[in-house]
Each structure stands twice: as structure tokens, then as C-alpha cells.
């Protein structure tokens, strides 16, 4: 059995519902353009990206839209707007793939999680994904329930 690798990332916000609602395709890691108070607020772990999405403009600008990073309480008048669009930093080839997937194939770019890497920089994991139908969601639930049941059986036998 392979050794489990340790993950040095501190997750600030996670979109758990995305894996249920969408069939996840290609996953990309992007940097986020943030102000100082946004970084401090992210470190407290109170941000939400459940209702957010990623928009790709025709000029090649990728933005995280509708993500809520609450105001940092200690920064009185120098605070940021909680739901402002935030620019994402990607390579030109990655932006082209995202734009092509959205325009031609009718896919959606969904944020999965915001985290801090080993260097302490805020990163976001985004995925090019396709919406699931009702029967696909039911199948996902069946697999999850069977995994729980299997774990329960193995735990009781051992």
C-alpha cells in the first residue's frame, strides 16, 4: 500500500457541493489578486465560495465572481468590499482552454477550494466541469451510500 502523502496546504474555503452538482473535468491551480485585508480575512477561514463561479472574458481576463470574503474586523476604514470580482492568475494556454470549454462545449468553470500553499500564497483550485443531470446525482448518492455501508461491514468484521 502506498504511503499517504502529507498536504501542507491550509484550506481557507471549500466548495463541497461542486462535486455533487458537477462532473469535474480538468482541474487548474490559479493565483488570486487580493488586497491585504482580504488575505487576513481568508486566514481566519470564514470565506464562502459555494455560490461563486469563474467568468472568462473575451479579453482573456479570468475573474472569480460572487465569492464572499468577509471584511476584516481589525481594519477599520481600509477594508475591502466582500463580494467584489477578483482577478485570477493563469497561464495563457490555460485561459485559452477554459475559454474554449465554456464557449464551444457549454461547460462551466467552478471554484473548488481556496487555500494557502507552502509559501503562504493564496491559491484557488478551479475545474472545468459539466452540470450533472438528476439521474447522475442519484448515482453519486448510491455510490456514496454503498461506500459507507461497505466501510461499516468491514469495520464490524475486523
N, C-alpha and C positions, 0 to 999 in steps of 0.2 A: 504494500500500500504506500502511495506517495505521501511524503511529508506535507503537511498543510503549511503554505507559505504565510508569513506574518504580513499584515497590511498596516503600513504606517500612516494611513490616511484617517483624518478626523472628519467624520461626516457632519456637515452643518445642516443640511436639509435633504430629504429623500422623498421621491415620488413613488410610493409603493403601488398606487393604483394604476400606474402606467403599464406595468407588466400584465395586469389583468385586462385592461381596456384595449391594448395594442399588441400586435405581433411585432416584436422587436427585431429589427434588421441590423444594419451596420451601426456600431457604437463609436462615437468620437469623443475625444477629450479636448476641451477648449478652455482658454483663459477668459476671465471676465474683467471688464473695465469697471472698477469700483472706486468710490471715494473712501476716505479714511474712516468715517463713521459707519459706512456700510460694512467694512471689514470687521470692525469691532463688534457690530451688531451680529454679524454672521458667526463670530466666535462664541457668542452666547448660545447659539443653536436654536433660535426662535423663528427662523425664516421658514416660509412655506412656498413650495413650488408645485403644489397639487393642481392648481387651476391655470398654470402658466404654459406657454408654448413658445416655440422659436420661429421667428419670421426671417425669411431671406428676401432682401430687396433686389431689384434689378441692377442696382449699382454694386452688388456684391457685399453688402453690409448685412451681417447676421446679428439679430438682436433677441435677447430674452425679454419676452413681453408678459406682463401681468404677474410677475414674481413679487411676492411680498417680503421685503426685508424691513422689519420694523425700525423705527427711529431709535437711536442710541440715547438712552436717558441722560447720561452724563454730559453729552454735547449739547449745550443749551441752544444757542442761536445758529450753530454751524451744522445743523442736522441736514439730512437728505430727505428727498421725497420717497416714501415707502414703495410705491408701485411704478416707479419710472422705468422706461425701457433701458436695458443695459446691453452694451455692445459686447459681442463675443469675439474672441481672437482665434482664428483658424487659418490654416494654410489655404492658398488659392485653389489648389486641387480639391481640397475637402469642401470648400464653399461651392465649387462647381458641381461636385457630386450631390450635395444637398439640394442645390437649386434644380438640378436635373430630376432628382427624385420627386421633388414637390411639384414641379411643372408638368412633367411628362407622365409620371406613373401615379400621380394622385396620392402620394404618401404624405405623412406628417412628420415634422421634427419635434420630438418630445424630450424635455429635460428629465433625466433620471435621478441625478443627485448632484449636490454641491458639496465639495469637500476641500480640505486643505492638504496639499501634498507634503512630501518630506521636507521641502524647503520652506514651507509655511505659506505658499501661494494659494490663493483661492482658484479652484478649477471647477468646471462643470462637465458632467458626463451627459452627452445628448445622443439620441438614437434616431435614425431614420426608420420609421415604422409605419405599419398599415393598420387601420382600425379593425378590430375583431367583430364578427357577427355574433348574434345571440348563441347559436349552437357552438361556436368556438369557445365562448366564455363558459358554457356548461361543461364542455370537455376539459377545460382548465380546472374547473372545480372538481370534477370527477378524479382527475389525476392527483390533485392535492389531497382529496379525501382518502384515496387509496394509499398514498404515501404515508399519511398519518396512521391509517389502520395497519399498514404493514409494519411501521415502527412500533406500534402498540403490541402487535403479535410477537415480534422479535424480542421486545423488552420483557414480555411476560414469560417467554420460553427460557430466556437466559438467566 
